Amino acid sequence: MTDLRPRLPSPLTEAADDRFARHGVRLLLKRDDLIHPELIGNKWRKLAPNLEAAAGRTVLTFGGAYSNHLRATAAAGRLLGLRTVGVVRGDELAGRPLNPSLARCAADGMRLHFADRAAYRRKTEPDTLGRLLRAAGAQDAYVVPEGGSNAAAVRGCRGLGEELRGRADVVAVACGTGGTLAGLAAGLGPGQRALGIPVLKGGFLGADIRALQDEAFGGPVGDWHLEDRFHFGGYARVPPELESFAADFEHRHGLPVERLYVAKLLYGLVALAEEGVFPRGARVAAVVTGRPEAYAASR
Ligand SMILES: Cc1ncc(COP(=O)(O)O)c(C=O)c1O
């Protein structure tokens, strides 16, 4: 993976923002979106240890028809000369033309296998997984779970926290599966806190993060908590208020703001700063885990 020349540690920059400054708080941006042009942000941190563990075997993973994780895995396969298989949710898609996201996976050499939704839902059960692997012709594959969050990925994300030791008081990240937060919290130093902003509605994430830390580290590590008020109704919901917030943030700071995760994170941090949640003098680092599609590397 180091042949791919990741930009690590990723840059940490300060953003002058009066919504923080008037409360005596400094906003920092941890630019994980600059780690690699194609394996962006937490994708690099999660995939790198898994691709190393795969040790040349075919890598099989799962995702919906627009999954960033599938795309990143396919790109990694092309860059590293690894065979990849993507199990896609929904066998009704099998006979249809590929959408641009899946077309890119296929162009990167990923073999796509469309699974019916019932089997896809049960893919973590050993029997169903076995059947899916046989149907995809990939019994010997190294399996990476949907979203890429397994113990190796969580341990990979610990590096994010380690890079920020002593450089921030609170480090905030948007959460889907919670794998990035689980690793980040484990890497931070004493006195530093990790804050997760879930982008999905549900309230189940705390238990998932504890389970991921058990699997990766054998028990709870680090100081983390979740602020569940900024999901805007659920995954991929981008109401006009969030859209205009993101456009304004881009304008103020020249930062391309990915809408499904990063916009919710930044919105949440501005709201918390305005509520006076952060003590005066606090350094709050926002992890920029993604980049809008329009800025994706053109090839
Ligand atoms: C841009 C971006 N940020 C954050 C996340 C959340 O990561 P996690 O699933 O580890 O919570 C994802 C998930 O894939 C993502 O694509």
The ligand as a Gaussian input file, in Angstrom:
#p B3LYP/6-31G(d) Opt

LIG

0 1
 C      -17.346000      10.188000       3.688000
 C      -17.624000       9.274000       4.832000
 N      -17.488000       9.749000       6.074000
 C      -17.746000       8.996000       7.155000
 C      -18.162000       7.687000       7.024000
 C      -18.485000       6.903000       8.264000
 O      -17.603000       5.917000       8.550000
 P      -17.976000       4.740000       9.537000
 O      -18.836000       3.785000       8.757000
 O      -16.679000       4.153000       9.903000
 O      -18.719000       5.317000      10.693000
 C      -18.304000       7.126000       5.747000
 C      -18.732000       5.733000       5.620000
 O      -18.520000       5.043000       4.719000
 C      -18.035000       7.947000       4.610000
 O      -18.181000       7.491000       3.342000

